[in-house]
């Protein structure tokens, strides 16, 4: 039986880089409108139906910090938990925080844009997490994050560095083809497989990690790279 994909939100795009007249196209939430285009009453009613651990489909949605916080509060009880979470191709126009959240199922942030920075400090990902070709601008914080399955940052761009200090990777930490400007730190980390193949480093990279396997093939760096690796 064929799968029917609902048409995207038909309202005008809220992305700062959108051209005049460009349509939103984000996944609809209520009556064809995405989360960012709902009326206050529609948004309140939609969020009231969510519960801790709910699946979230926010593909292509443009988030302000306030909209994200309202979504997070709707899925929080004593702790902040998501089920399947799809934020792929979403845009976050202000600095946002997922600190302390738990993603209990797949987490997708592929082609997501963080324009003003993001914090995933002390966040737990219990299933695969995908940040393929995500764009990270300004402060990016993954300190103390825990990944119990693979996390894939292939092709992502970090234009102001990032901090992964004290992060724990039970699976692979895949940074193949990433572009790094600014200072990137992975200090006091534990990881099964650390892959940086094809990465382009035009800032500083500091890695201090216990790793069972490391792939640095094809890495190009124009500034300081400090690697302190030991077997896991």
N, C-alpha and C positions, 0 to 999 in steps of 0.2 A: 504494500500500500504506500503510495507516494506521501512524502512529508510535505505539509503545507507550511511555508515560511510566511509569517505575516508581513505586510508591507511596512517599511520604516515610517517613523514619525514624519508627517507631511509639513510640519511647521518650519519656519526659517531657522537655519542653523545658528547656534549660539557660539560656535567655535570662534575664537578671536581671529583665526587665519582664514575664515570662510569668505568666499567671494559673495558679492551682493546677489541676493536672490537664491543662494544655495540652500537646498533643503536639508533638514536635520538628518533624517535617515536612521535615527537611533531606534532600538527595540521599543515597541509600544508597551505601555503599562496599563493605561485606562483609555478606552474610547479612541484608540489610535495615537494618543499622545504619550511621549516618553516622560520619564520622571521630571525632567527639567522643564517640561511644557505643561504640566498639570496645573489646574487652578488650586489655590490653597485648600479648598474643601476636598477636591479629588485626591490631592496628595495626602492629606490627613487620613482620609478613609482608606487609601491604599496601604499606607504604612501601618495602620491599625490592624490590618489583616496579617501582618508579618509576625513571626515568633522567633525566639532564639533558635539558631540553627537553620533558619529558613534558607532556601535556595534564592540567590539573587541573580537576576539577568539585567545588567545595566550596559549592555553592549552599545557603544557609540554615544552614551549619554555625556553631556557636558555638565560637570559638577562644580558648584561653588563649595566652599568649605561648609557653609550652613546646610546645604542640601545633603552633603555626605554625613554630617553629624546627625541630622534627622533620621537618615537611613540607619546609621549605626545604633542610635538609641532605640529604634524600632526592633532591632534584632538582639538587644542586650537585656539580660535579666541580671543575674549576679555576675555573669561574665559575658563577653562579647563573642558570639559564635556565628559563623556562616556555614551553610551547607555548600553545595556547588555555587561558586561565585564567578560570574562572568563580567569583568570590567574591560574586556577587550575593546580597543579603539575608543575608549572613553577619554575625555579630556578633563583634567582637573586644573581650573583656572587660578586657584589660590593654594597656599600651602595647606596640606591635609595630613591627617594622622590616622593610621590603623594600629597604633601602638597597643600592645596587649591583646590584640584580637587572636582568635583561633579559627583557622580555615580547616574544617573537618573533612572536606572533600576537595575536588579539584579547584584550583584557583587560577584564573586566566586574566592576565594583564598584558596580553600580546598587543603590540602597536598602541599601547596606552601612552598618553602624554601627561607628564607632571610638570606644569609650567613654573610653579613657584616652590617646589620642594615637597618632600613627602617623608613621613616617618613610619617605618615598620619595626621599630624597636620592640624587642620582647614579643614579637608576633610569632605564632606557631602555625606552620603549614604541615598538616599530617598526610597529605596526598600530593601528587605532583603540582608544582607551581610553574607557571609559564609567564615570562616577561620578554618574549621574543620581540626584538625591534622596538622595545619601549623607549621613550625619551624622558630622561631625567634631567631637569634643570634645577639649578640652585641646590640647596642642602638636601642630601639623600641619606637617610639614616636607617640602617639595618642592624644596628648594634643589638647583640643578644637574641637575634632572631633564631628560630629553630626550624629546620627543614628535615622532616623525617623521610622524605622521598626526594627524587631529583628536582632541582630547580634550574630552569633554562633561561639564561639572559642572552642568548645568541643574537648578535647584531644590535644589541641595545646601545644607546648613546648616553654617557654620563658627562654632561658638559660642565659640571662644577664638582666633580669628584663624588665620592660616596664613602661611607664608613660601615664596614661589616665586622667590626671588632667584636670578639667573643661570640660570633655566630657559630652555630653547630649544624653541620650538614651530614646527615646519616646516609644520604645517597650522593649523587654527583652534583657538583657546583659547576655549571657549564657557562663559561663566559666567552665562547668562541666568537670571533669576529666583532667583539665589542669595541667601541671607541671611547676612550677616556681622556678627558681634559680635567685639569685640576688635580686634586690629591685623592687617590683611591687607597683605602686601608682595609686589609683583612688580617687583623692582628689577633693572636691567641685563639685561632680557629681550629676546629677539628672537621675533617672532611674525608670522605671515602675516595672521591675522584675529583680532581681540580683541573679543569680544562680551560686554557687560555689561547688555544690555537687560532692564529690569524688575527689576534687582537692588535689594535693600533693605540699606542699609549703616547699621548702628547703632553701629559702631565706627569705626576709622580705616582708610582705604584709601590706600596709596601705590603708584603705578605709574610706573615709568620704563622705557619700552620703545620699540623700533623696530618699528612695525606698519604693514603695508600698508593695512589697513582697520580701523576702530574703530567700534563701535556702542554708544553710551551712552544710547540712547533709553529714557525711562521710569525711569531710575535715581533712587532716592530715598535721600538721605543725611542723617542727623541730626548727624553729627560731621565731622571734617576729612577731605577728599578731596584728595589731592595727585596730579595727573596731569602727567607730563612725557613727552609723546609726540612721536615724530618718524617720518617716513616710512621704511619699510624699503628 
